[in-house]
Amino acid sequence: MRSGISRGTETLVFAGGVPPSQYATMRAPFQDGDLPGPVKYGYRNVGVVEVGPPALRGRTVFCLYPHQTGYVVPAGAVIPVPDAVPPRRAVLAGTVETAVNALWDAAPQVGGRITVVGAGMVGCCVTALVARFPGVHVQLVDTDPCRAGVADALGVQFALPAQATAGRDLVIHASAAAAGLQQSLDLLATEGTVIELSWYGASVIELSLGGSFHSGRLAIRSSQVATVSPARSARRSHADRLALAMDLLADPRFDALITGESRFAQLPEVLPRLATGALPALCHLISCPGREG
């Protein structure tokens, strides 16, 4: 029915920005071909089961599959989409799963002062979830003032980098820019933590660790979705995490992250425009002819 472009990762793959040392790590489920390319890449696909076990036949399901109008996978590779989640919103399940894992790593606390730097898909999904914690003050920071509307839809405060509030207990960084990571550190209160979600590919990132980094006992921790957070890995599987993400998508606020749509045949035009920034987007949907929903 629909697939969604993971703008950060997929445009990095499209532009050949994955370092050779990470080819195996960055391999997508059901990927066809090998990095750096040509390669069939993607992992946000929502469709209807035409042939399969009776319990799944006719069901709308999510699958970590590249952009394709029809495919065959094991039954265990799909997860049913709840009736409360529209198919177009269900495309976000993979990104919400990343956000769930990030918050398992971050362990935000009641009443926390929390900033998310980078209002892309991942940053906005994290923001939508962390804003649910009781008593928190959440600020979403981005260089694009147009992201203020998304922040408002998610129920949080927006700030441009120059106006960002300091003294934060926790900063979650998702801008994929060195300046964003530096500001994330600079915004922390004493003994605060940055959770790093950005993927930089082959880029070298410079970071100043002078100032209050040591005296303030600041911390940077990585988080990524390939493995379940150590905080939950003994009790939750990848399937459990994805099922939780799907249930969380019953929240209509996530619709604010869907910012564009193109037909499947337009993919060769869409990806170059996303890669160069000519087509601004959070989640850009791809619809299959005659199967939209």
Phi and psi restraints in degrees (value plus and minus 20) as a CYANA .aco file:
   2 ARG   PHI    -169.7  -129.7
   2 ARG   PSI     131.6   171.6
   3 SER   PHI    -150.7  -110.7
   3 SER   PSI     144.9   184.9
   4 GLY   PHI    -147.2  -107.2
   4 GLY   PSI     120.1   160.1
   5 ILE   PHI    -106.2   -66.2
   5 ILE   PSI     104.7   144.7
   6 SER   PHI    -101.5   -61.5
   6 SER   PSI      73.4   113.4
   7 ARG   PHI     -76.9   -36.9
   7 ARG   PSI     -65.2   -25.2
   8 GLY   PHI     -86.0   -46.0
   8 GLY   PSI     -76.3   -36.3
   9 THR   PHI     -90.6   -50.6
   9 THR   PSI     -65.5   -25.5
  10 GLU   PHI     -88.5   -48.5
  10 GLU   PSI     -55.6   -15.6
  11 THR   PHI     -93.1   -53.1
  11 THR   PSI     -49.7    -9.7
  12 LEU   PHI     -85.0   -45.0
  12 LEU   PSI     -64.0   -24.0
  13 VAL   PHI     -83.5   -43.5
  13 VAL   PSI     -64.8   -24.8
  14 PHE   PHI     -79.4   -39.4
  14 PHE   PSI     -57.0   -17.0
  15 ALA   PHI    -107.0   -67.0
  15 ALA   PSI     -18.6    21.4
  16 GLY   PHI      53.6    93.6
  16 GLY   PSI      10.6    50.6
  17 GLY   PHI    -114.4   -74.4
  17 GLY   PSI     -12.3    27.7
  18 VAL   PHI    -106.6   -66.6
  18 VAL   PSI     104.8   144.8
  19 PRO   PHI     -87.3   -47.3
  19 PRO   PSI     125.5   165.5
  20 PRO   PHI     -73.2   -33.2
  20 PRO   PSI     -52.7   -12.7
  21 SER   PHI     -85.1   -45.1
  21 SER   PSI     -37.0     3.0
  22 GLN   PHI    -129.8   -89.8
  22 GLN   PSI     -11.0    29.0
  23 TYR   PHI     -77.1   -37.1
  23 TYR   PSI     -65.7   -25.7
  24 ALA   PHI     -89.3   -49.3
  24 ALA   PSI     -61.9   -21.9
  25 THR   PHI     -84.0   -44.0
  25 THR   PSI     -57.4   -17.4
  26 MET   PHI    -107.5   -67.5
  26 MET   PSI     -15.7    24.3
  27 ARG   PHI     -84.4   -44.4
  27 ARG   PSI     107.9   147.9
  28 ALA   PHI    -103.9   -63.9
  28 ALA   PSI     132.7   172.7
  29 PRO   PHI     -77.8   -37.8
  29 PRO   PSI     114.3   154.3
  30 PHE   PHI      43.3    83.3
  30 PHE   PSI       1.5    41.5
  31 GLN   PHI     -81.2   -41.2
  31 GLN   PSI     120.4   160.4
  32 ASP   PHI    -134.2   -94.2
  32 ASP   PSI     102.5   142.5
  33 GLY   PHI      76.1   116.1
  33 GLY   PSI     155.7   195.7
  34 ASP   PHI    -143.8  -103.8
  34 ASP   PSI     126.2   166.2
  35 LEU   PHI     -87.5   -47.5
  35 LEU   PSI     125.6   165.6
  36 PRO   PHI    -102.0   -62.0
  36 PRO   PSI     -30.7     9.3
  37 GLY   PHI     125.5   165.5
  37 GLY   PSI     150.4   190.4
  38 PRO   PHI     -87.4   -47.4
  38 PRO   PSI     127.5   167.5
  39 VAL   PHI    -171.2  -131.2
  39 VAL   PSI     124.6   164.6
  40 LYS   PHI    -116.4   -76.4
  40 LYS   PSI      94.8   134.8
  41 TYR   PHI    -152.0  -112.0
  41 TYR   PSI     126.1   166.1
  42 GLY   PHI     130.2   170.2
  42 GLY   PSI     141.6   181.6
  43 TYR   PHI    -178.9  -138.9
  43 TYR   PSI      15.1    55.1
  44 ARG   PHI    -158.0  -118.0
  44 ARG   PSI      77.8   117.8
  45 ASN   PHI    -157.9  -117.9
  45 ASN   PSI     110.7   150.7
  46 VAL   PHI    -142.8  -102.8
  46 VAL   PSI     105.4   145.4
  47 GLY   PHI    -166.4  -126.4
  47 GLY   PSI    -194.8  -154.8
  48 VAL   PHI    -135.1   -95.1
  48 VAL   PSI     112.7   152.7
  49 VAL   PHI     -92.7   -52.7
  49 VAL   PSI     101.2   141.2
  50 GLU   PHI    -115.7   -75.7
  50 GLU   PSI     -58.3   -18.3
  51 VAL   PHI    -153.9  -113.9
  51 VAL   PSI     109.7   149.7
  52 GLY   PHI     145.3   185.3
  52 GLY   PSI    -188.0  -148.0
  53 PRO   PHI     -77.8   -37.8
  53 PRO   PSI     125.7   165.7
  54 PRO   PHI     -72.0   -32.0
  54 PRO   PSI     -55.7   -15.7
  55 ALA   PHI     -88.0   -48.0
  55 ALA   PSI     -40.4    -0.4
  56 LEU   PHI    -126.2   -86.2
  56 LEU   PSI     -40.4    -0.4
  57 ARG   PHI     -80.4   -40.4
  57 ARG   PSI     107.6   147.6
  58 GLY   PHI      63.5   103.5
  58 GLY   PSI     -23.7    16.3
  59 ARG   PHI    -104.6   -64.6
  59 ARG   PSI     125.5   165.5
  60 THR   PHI     -99.7   -59.7
  60 THR   PSI     110.1   150.1
  61 VAL   PHI    -155.1  -115.1
  61 VAL   PSI     138.7   178.7
  62 PHE   PHI    -126.7   -86.7
  62 PHE   PSI     122.2   162.2
  63 CYS   PHI    -164.1  -124.1
  63 CYS   PSI     122.7   162.7
  64 LEU   PHI    -100.7   -60.7
  64 LEU   PSI      51.1    91.1
  65 TYR   PHI    -145.5  -105.5
  65 TYR   PSI     126.9   166.9
  66 PRO   PHI     -82.0   -42.0
  66 PRO   PSI     154.7   194.7
  67 HIS   PHI     -86.6   -46.6
  67 HIS   PSI      91.8   131.8
  68 GLN   PHI    -181.7  -141.7
  68 GLN   PSI     126.4   166.4
  69 THR   PHI    -103.9   -63.9
  69 THR   PSI     -37.5     2.5
  70 GLY   PHI    -179.7  -139.7
  70 GLY   PSI     127.0   167.0
  71 TYR   PHI    -184.3  -144.3
  71 TYR   PSI     145.4   185.4
  72 VAL   PHI    -139.8   -99.8
  72 VAL   PSI     106.1   146.1
  73 VAL   PHI    -158.3  -118.3
  73 VAL   PSI     141.9   181.9
  74 PRO   PHI     -81.5   -41.5
  74 PRO   PSI     128.8   168.8
  75 ALA   PHI     -78.5   -38.5
  75 ALA   PSI     -51.5   -11.5
  76 GLY   PHI     -92.0   -52.0
  76 GLY   PSI     -27.6    12.4
  77 ALA   PHI    -107.2   -67.2
  77 ALA   PSI     -25.2    14.8
  78 VAL   PHI    -135.9   -95.9
  78 VAL   PSI     135.1   175.1
  79 ILE   PHI    -149.0  -109.0
  79 ILE   PSI     109.0   149.0
  80 PRO   PHI     -81.3   -41.3
  80 PRO   PSI     123.1   163.1
  81 VAL   PHI    -108.5   -68.5
  81 VAL   PSI     103.2   143.2
  82 PRO   PHI     -80.1   -40.1
  82 PRO   PSI     133.2   173.2
  83 ASP   PHI     -79.7   -39.7
  83 ASP   PSI     -47.9    -7.9
  84 ALA   PHI     -97.7   -57.7
  84 ALA   PSI     -24.9    15.1
  85 VAL   PHI    -134.6   -94.6
  85 VAL   PSI      93.7   133.7
  86 PRO   PHI     -82.4   -42.4
  86 PRO   PSI     126.8   166.8
  87 PRO   PHI     -74.9   -34.9
  87 PRO   PSI     -59.0   -19.0
  88 ARG   PHI     -86.4   -46.4
  88 ARG   PSI     -53.9   -13.9
  89 ARG   PHI     -96.9   -56.9
  89 ARG   PSI     -49.4    -9.4
  90 ALA   PHI     -83.1   -43.1
  90 ALA   PSI     -41.6    -1.6
  91 VAL   PHI     -77.5   -37.5
  91 VAL   PSI     -45.7    -5.7
  92 LEU   PHI     -97.7   -57.7
  92 LEU   PSI     -21.5    18.5
  93 ALA   PHI     -76.3   -36.3
  93 ALA   PSI     -61.2   -21.2
  94 GLY   PHI     -84.0   -44.0
  94 GLY   PSI     -57.4   -17.4
  95 THR   PHI     -94.4   -54.4
  95 THR   PSI     -59.1   -19.1
  96 VAL   PHI     -84.4   -44.4
  96 VAL   PSI     -54.6   -14.6
  97 GLU   PHI     -81.7   -41.7
  97 GLU   PSI     -60.8   -20.8
  98 THR   PHI     -80.9   -40.9
  98 THR   PSI     -61.2   -21.2
  99 ALA   PHI     -86.3   -46.3
  99 ALA   PSI     -59.8   -19.8
 100 VAL   PHI     -79.4   -39.4
 100 VAL   PSI     -66.9   -26.9
 101 ASN   PHI     -82.4   -42.4
 101 ASN   PSI     -59.7   -19.7
 102 ALA   PHI     -81.6   -41.6
 102 ALA   PSI     -61.1   -21.1
 103 LEU   PHI     -95.5   -55.5
 103 LEU   PSI     -47.7    -7.7
 104 TRP   PHI     -84.0   -44.0
 104 TRP   PSI     -59.2   -19.2
 105 ASP   PHI     -89.8   -49.8
 105 ASP   PSI     -60.8   -20.8
 106 ALA   PHI     -97.1   -57.1
 106 ALA   PSI     -52.3   -12.3
 107 ALA   PHI      30.2    70.2
 107 ALA   PSI      39.1    79.1
 108 PRO   PHI     -81.9   -41.9
 108 PRO   PSI     132.9   172.9
 109 GLN   PHI    -135.8   -95.8
 109 GLN   PSI     137.3   177.3
 110 VAL   PHI     -76.3   -36.3
 110 VAL   PSI     112.1   152.1
 111 GLY   PHI      58.3    98.3
 111 GLY   PSI      -9.8    30.2
 112 GLY   PHI     -90.1   -50.1
 112 GLY   PSI     131.8   171.8
 113 ARG   PHI    -119.7   -79.7
 113 ARG   PSI      87.5   127.5
 114 ILE   PHI    -144.7  -104.7
 114 ILE   PSI     114.8   154.8
 115 THR   PHI    -142.6  -102.6
 115 THR   PSI     119.5   159.5
 116 VAL   PHI    -131.9   -91.9
 116 VAL   PSI      99.5   139.5
 117 VAL   PHI    -121.2   -81.2
 117 VAL   PSI      96.5   136.5
 118 GLY   PHI      89.5   129.5
 118 GLY   PSI      84.2   124.2
 119 ALA   PHI    -118.8   -78.8
 119 ALA   PSI      27.4    67.4
 120 GLY   PHI    -105.5   -65.5
 120 GLY   PSI    -185.7  -145.7
 121 MET   PHI     -79.6   -39.6
 121 MET   PSI     -69.0   -29.0
 122 VAL   PHI     -85.3   -45.3
 122 VAL   PSI     -67.3   -27.3
 123 GLY   PHI     -79.4   -39.4
 123 GLY   PSI     -60.0   -20.0
 124 CYS   PHI     -91.5   -51.5
 124 CYS   PSI     -55.7   -15.7
 125 CYS   PHI     -86.3   -46.3
 125 CYS   PSI     -61.9   -21.9
 126 VAL   PHI     -80.4   -40.4
 126 VAL   PSI     -64.4   -24.4
 127 THR   PHI     -80.4   -40.4
 127 THR   PSI     -64.2   -24.2
 128 ALA   PHI     -80.0   -40.0
 128 ALA   PSI     -55.6   -15.6
 129 LEU   PHI    -100.9   -60.9
 129 LEU   PSI     -66.1   -26.1
 130 VAL   PHI     -88.8   -48.8
 130 VAL   PSI     -44.0    -4.0
 131 ALA   PHI     -86.5   -46.5
 131 ALA   PSI     -35.3     4.7
 132 ARG   PHI     -99.3   -59.3
 132 ARG   PSI     -35.8     4.2
 133 PHE   PHI     -87.9   -47.9
 133 PHE   PSI     119.7   159.7
 134 PRO   PHI     -84.4   -44.4
 134 PRO   PSI     115.5   155.5
 135 GLY   PHI      51.8    91.8
 135 GLY   PSI     -12.9    27.1
 136 VAL   PHI    -100.1   -60.1
 136 VAL   PSI     133.1   173.1
 137 HIS   PHI    -132.2   -92.2
 137 HIS   PSI      93.1   133.1
 138 VAL   PHI    -131.6   -91.6
 138 VAL   PSI     110.9   150.9
 139 GLN   PHI    -143.6  -103.6
 139 GLN   PSI     112.3   152.3
 140 LEU   PHI    -124.4   -84.4
 140 LEU   PSI     103.4   143.4
 141 VAL   PHI    -134.4   -94.4
 141 VAL   PSI     112.1   152.1
 142 ASP   PHI    -175.8  -135.8
 142 ASP   PSI     135.1   175.1
 143 THR   PHI     -97.1   -57.1
 143 THR   PSI     -36.2     3.8
 144 ASP   PHI    -115.7   -75.7
 144 ASP   PSI      91.8   131.8
 145 PRO   PHI     -82.9   -42.9
 145 PRO   PSI     -39.4     0.6
 146 CYS   PHI     -86.0   -46.0
 146 CYS   PSI     -38.7     1.3
 147 ARG   PHI     -93.6   -53.6
 147 ARG   PSI     -27.3    12.7
 148 ALA   PHI     -81.0   -41.0
 148 ALA   PSI     -55.8   -15.8
 149 GLY   PHI     -85.4   -45.4
 149 GLY   PSI     -58.0   -18.0
 150 VAL   PHI     -86.8   -46.8
 150 VAL   PSI     -63.8   -23.8
 151 ALA   PHI     -78.2   -38.2
 151 ALA   PSI     -62.2   -22.2
 152 ASP   PHI     -83.1   -43.1
 152 ASP   PSI     -61.6   -21.6
 153 ALA   PHI     -85.0   -45.0
 153 ALA   PSI     -49.4    -9.4
 154 LEU   PHI    -107.4   -67.4
 154 LEU   PSI     -26.3    13.7
 155 GLY   PHI      60.5   100.5
 155 GLY   PSI       9.9    49.9
 156 VAL   PHI    -148.4  -108.4
 156 VAL   PSI     149.4   189.4
 157 GLN   PHI    -102.3   -62.3
 157 GLN   PSI     124.6   164.6
 158 PHE   PHI    -132.1   -92.1
 158 PHE   PSI     127.4   167.4
 159 ALA   PHI    -168.4  -128.4
 159 ALA   PSI     121.8   161.8
 160 LEU   PHI     -93.8   -53.8
 160 LEU   PSI     138.6   178.6
 161 PRO   PHI     -71.1   -31.1
 161 PRO   PSI     -60.2   -20.2
 162 ALA   PHI     -88.8   -48.8
 162 ALA   PSI     -40.3    -0.3
 163 GLN   PHI    -125.5   -85.5
 163 GLN   PSI     -13.5    26.5
 164 ALA   PHI     -83.9   -43.9
 164 ALA   PSI     121.6   161.6
 165 THR   PHI    -101.7   -61.7
 165 THR   PSI     112.3   152.3
 166 ALA   PHI    -111.1   -71.1
 166 ALA   PSI    -198.2  -158.2
 167 GLY   PHI      54.0    94.0
 167 GLY   PSI      17.8    57.8
 168 ARG   PHI    -111.6   -71.6
 168 ARG   PSI     124.3   164.3
 169 ASP   PHI     -94.5   -54.5
 169 ASP   PSI     -55.9   -15.9
 170 LEU   PHI    -165.0  -125.0
 170 LEU   PSI     112.9   152.9
 171 VAL   PHI    -145.7  -105.7
 171 VAL   PSI     108.5   148.5
 172 ILE   PHI    -126.7   -86.7
 172 ILE   PSI      98.7   138.7
 173 HIS   PHI    -121.9   -81.9
 173 HIS   PSI     106.8   146.8
 174 ALA   PHI    -164.0  -124.0
 174 ALA   PSI       8.2    48.2
 175 SER   PHI    -110.6   -70.6
 175 SER   PSI     -35.0     5.0
 176 ALA   PHI      40.3    80.3
 176 ALA   PSI       9.5    49.5
 177 ALA   PHI    -153.2  -113.2
 177 ALA   PSI     121.4   161.4
 178 ALA   PHI     -79.3   -39.3
 178 ALA   PSI     -59.0   -19.0
 179 ALA   PHI     -82.7   -42.7
 179 ALA   PSI     -55.5   -15.5
 180 GLY   PHI     -87.6   -47.6
 180 GLY   PSI     -60.5   -20.5
 181 LEU   PHI     -86.7   -46.7
 181 LEU   PSI     -60.1   -20.1
 182 GLN   PHI     -82.6   -42.6
 182 GLN   PSI     -64.9   -24.9
 183 GLN   PHI     -84.8   -44.8
 183 GLN   PSI     -55.4   -15.4
 184 SER   PHI     -77.7   -37.7
 184 SER   PSI     -64.1   -24.1
 185 LEU   PHI     -84.1   -44.1
 185 LEU   PSI     -62.6   -22.6
 186 ASP   PHI     -87.0   -47.0
 186 ASP   PSI     -41.9    -1.9
 187 LEU   PHI    -104.1   -64.1
 187 LEU   PSI     -30.8     9.2
 188 LEU   PHI     -93.6   -53.6
 188 LEU   PSI     126.6   166.6
 189 ALA   PHI    -101.2   -61.2
 189 ALA   PSI     151.0   191.0
 190 THR   PHI     -73.2   -33.2
 190 THR   PSI     112.6   152.6
 191 GLU   PHI      44.3    84.3
 191 GLU   PSI       2.2    42.2
 192 GLY   PHI     -99.8   -59.8
 192 GLY   PSI     148.2   188.2
 193 THR   PHI    -150.5  -110.5
 193 THR   PSI     118.5   158.5
 194 VAL   PHI    -122.0   -82.0
 194 VAL   PSI     107.5   147.5
 195 ILE   PHI    -118.1   -78.1
 195 ILE   PSI      97.2   137.2
 196 GLU   PHI    -114.7   -74.7
 196 GLU   PSI      94.3   134.3
 197 LEU   PHI    -126.5   -86.5
 197 LEU   PSI     -30.4     9.6
 198 SER   PHI     -92.0   -52.0
 198 SER   PSI     127.0   167.0
 199 TRP   PHI    -134.6   -94.6
 199 TRP   PSI     100.7   140.7
 200 TYR   PHI    -120.7   -80.7
 200 TYR   PSI     -24.7    15.3
 201 GLY   PHI      42.2    82.2
 201 GLY   PSI    -151.0  -111.0
 202 ALA   PHI    -108.2   -68.2
 202 ALA   PSI     -19.6    20.4
 203 SER   PHI     -90.6   -50.6
 203 SER   PSI     123.6   163.6
 204 VAL   PHI    -116.8   -76.8
 204 VAL   PSI     108.2   148.2
 205 ILE   PHI    -127.5   -87.5
 205 ILE   PSI     107.1   147.1
 206 GLU   PHI    -117.6   -77.6
 206 GLU   PSI     118.1   158.1
 207 LEU   PHI    -162.2  -122.2
 207 LEU   PSI     113.0   153.0
 208 SER   PHI    -109.1   -69.1
 208 SER   PSI      98.6   138.6
 209 LEU   PHI    -128.3   -88.3
 209 LEU   PSI       3.4    43.4
 210 GLY   PHI    -103.2   -63.2
 210 GLY   PSI    -168.9  -128.9
 211 GLY   PHI      37.6    77.6
 211 GLY   PSI    -148.6  -108.6
 212 SER   PHI    -115.5   -75.5
 212 SER   PSI     -11.1    28.9
 213 PHE   PHI     -77.9   -37.9
 213 PHE   PSI     -68.8   -28.8
 214 HIS   PHI    -103.4   -63.4
 214 HIS   PSI     -66.3   -26.3
 215 SER   PHI     -84.7   -44.7
 215 SER   PSI     -51.2   -11.2
 216 GLY   PHI    -109.7   -69.7
 216 GLY   PSI     -20.3    19.7
 217 ARG   PHI      31.8    71.8
 217 ARG   PSI      30.1    70.1
 218 LEU   PHI    -100.6   -60.6
 218 LEU   PSI     138.7   178.7
 219 ALA   PHI    -156.2  -116.2
 219 ALA   PSI     126.1   166.1
 220 ILE   PHI    -142.1  -102.1
 220 ILE   PSI     106.5   146.5
 221 ARG   PHI    -145.8  -105.8
 221 ARG   PSI     117.6   157.6
 222 SER   PHI    -104.6   -64.6
 222 SER   PSI     132.9   172.9
 223 SER   PHI    -164.0  -124.0
 223 SER   PSI     116.3   156.3
 224 GLN   PHI    -172.3  -132.3
 224 GLN   PSI     140.0   180.0
 225 VAL   PHI    -109.9   -69.9
 225 VAL   PSI     -30.1     9.9
 226 ALA   PHI     -82.1   -42.1
 226 ALA   PSI     -51.7   -11.7
 227 THR   PHI    -141.7  -101.7
 227 THR   PSI     129.2   169.2
 228 VAL   PHI     -89.5   -49.5
 228 VAL   PSI     117.9   157.9
 229 SER   PHI     -68.4   -28.4
 229 SER   PSI     116.4   156.4
 230 PRO   PHI     -74.5   -34.5
 230 PRO   PSI     -44.9    -4.9
 231 ALA   PHI     -87.8   -47.8
 231 ALA   PSI     -36.8     3.2
 232 ARG   PHI    -151.5  -111.5
 232 ARG   PSI     -27.1    12.9
 233 SER   PHI     -81.4   -41.4
 233 SER   PSI     -45.5    -5.5
 234 ALA   PHI     -96.5   -56.5
 234 ALA   PSI     -35.8     4.2
 235 ARG   PHI    -144.7  -104.7
 235 ARG   PSI     -35.6     4.4
 236 ARG   PHI    -148.7  -108.7
 236 ARG   PSI     119.7   159.7
 237 SER   PHI    -118.3   -78.3
 237 SER   PSI     153.4   193.4
 238 HIS   PHI     -78.2   -38.2
 238 HIS   PSI     -60.4   -20.4
 239 ALA   PHI     -85.0   -45.0
 239 ALA   PSI     -59.8   -19.8
 240 ASP   PHI     -81.0   -41.0
 240 ASP   PSI     -62.3   -22.3
 241 ARG   PHI     -85.9   -45.9
 241 ARG   PSI     -62.6   -22.6
 242 LEU   PHI     -87.4   -47.4
 242 LEU   PSI     -58.7   -18.7
 243 ALA   PHI     -83.0   -43.0
 243 ALA   PSI     -59.2   -19.2
 244 LEU   PHI     -83.0   -43.0
 244 LEU   PSI     -64.6   -24.6
 245 ALA   PHI     -79.1   -39.1
 245 ALA   PSI     -61.3   -21.3
 246 MET   PHI     -84.2   -44.2
 246 MET   PSI     -61.9   -21.9
 247 ASP   PHI     -83.4   -43.4
 247 ASP   PSI     -57.9   -17.9
 248 LEU   PHI     -84.9   -44.9
 248 LEU   PSI     -44.1    -4.1
 249 LEU   PHI     -93.6   -53.6
 249 LEU   PSI     -18.7    21.3
 250 ALA   PHI     -87.1   -47.1
 250 ALA   PSI     -35.4     4.6
 251 ASP   PHI     -94.9   -54.9
 251 ASP   PSI      96.7   136.7
 252 PRO   PHI     -86.8   -46.8
 252 PRO   PSI     -31.9     8.1
 253 ARG   PHI     -82.2   -42.2
 253 ARG   PSI     -44.1    -4.1
 254 PHE   PHI     -85.8   -45.8
 254 PHE   PSI     -36.9     3.1
 255 ASP   PHI     -82.3   -42.3
 255 ASP   PSI     -42.8    -2.8
 256 ALA   PHI     -84.6   -44.6
 256 ALA   PSI     -37.5     2.5
 257 LEU   PHI    -106.0   -66.0
 257 LEU   PSI     -30.9     9.1
 258 ILE   PHI    -112.4   -72.4
 258 ILE   PSI      88.2   128.2
 259 THR   PHI    -136.3   -96.3
 259 THR   PSI     -15.2    24.8
 260 GLY   PHI    -196.3  -156.3
 260 GLY   PSI     145.4   185.4
 261 GLU   PHI    -174.2  -134.2
 261 GLU   PSI     120.7   160.7
 262 SER   PHI    -157.5  -117.5
 262 SER   PSI     140.7   180.7
 263 ARG   PHI     -98.4   -58.4
 263 ARG   PSI     136.5   176.5
 264 PHE   PHI     -74.6   -34.6
 264 PHE   PSI     -60.5   -20.5
 265 ALA   PHI     -86.1   -46.1
 265 ALA   PSI     -35.3     4.7
 266 GLN   PHI    -109.7   -69.7
 266 GLN   PSI     -22.2    17.8
 267 LEU   PHI     -72.5   -32.5
 267 LEU   PSI     -62.6   -22.6
 268 PRO   PHI     -81.1   -41.1
 268 PRO   PSI     -42.4    -2.4
 269 GLU   PHI    -110.5   -70.5
 269 GLU   PSI     -53.7   -13.7
 270 VAL   PHI     -91.1   -51.1
 270 VAL   PSI     -66.3   -26.3
 271 LEU   PHI     -80.7   -40.7
 271 LEU   PSI     -65.2   -25.2
 272 PRO   PHI     -80.6   -40.6
 272 PRO   PSI     -56.5   -16.5
 273 ARG   PHI     -90.3   -50.3
 273 ARG   PSI     -56.2   -16.2
 274 LEU   PHI     -87.8   -47.8
 274 LEU   PSI     -59.1   -19.1
 275 ALA   PHI     -85.4   -45.4
 275 ALA   PSI     -55.2   -15.2
 276 THR   PHI    -108.6   -68.6
 276 THR   PSI     -31.6     8.4
 277 GLY   PHI      67.9   107.9
 277 GLY   PSI     -19.2    20.8
 278 ALA   PHI     -84.8   -44.8
 278 ALA   PSI     -47.6    -7.6
 279 LEU   PHI    -133.0   -93.0
 279 LEU   PSI      79.0   119.0
 280 PRO   PHI     -92.9   -52.9
 280 PRO   PSI     120.9   160.9
 281 ALA   PHI    -183.5  -143.5
 281 ALA   PSI     133.8   173.8
 282 LEU   PHI    -116.2   -76.2
 282 LEU   PSI    -106.5   -66.5
 283 CYS   PHI    -123.9   -83.9
 283 CYS   PSI      99.1   139.1
 284 HIS   PHI    -122.8   -82.8
 284 HIS   PSI     100.8   140.8
 285 LEU   PHI    -106.4   -66.4
 285 LEU   PSI     128.7   168.7
 286 ILE   PHI    -138.0   -98.0
 286 ILE   PSI     103.4   143.4
 287 SER   PHI    -124.2   -84.2
 287 SER   PSI     124.0   164.0
 288 CYS   PHI    -115.1   -75.1
 288 CYS   PSI     112.6   152.6
 289 PRO   PHI     -73.8   -33.8
 289 PRO   PSI     108.0   148.0
 290 GLY   PHI      58.2    98.2
 290 GLY   PSI     -19.8    20.2
 291 ARG   PHI    -144.7  -104.7
 291 ARG   PSI      -6.9    33.1
 292 GLU   PHI     -84.3   -44.3
 292 GLU   PSI     127.7   167.7
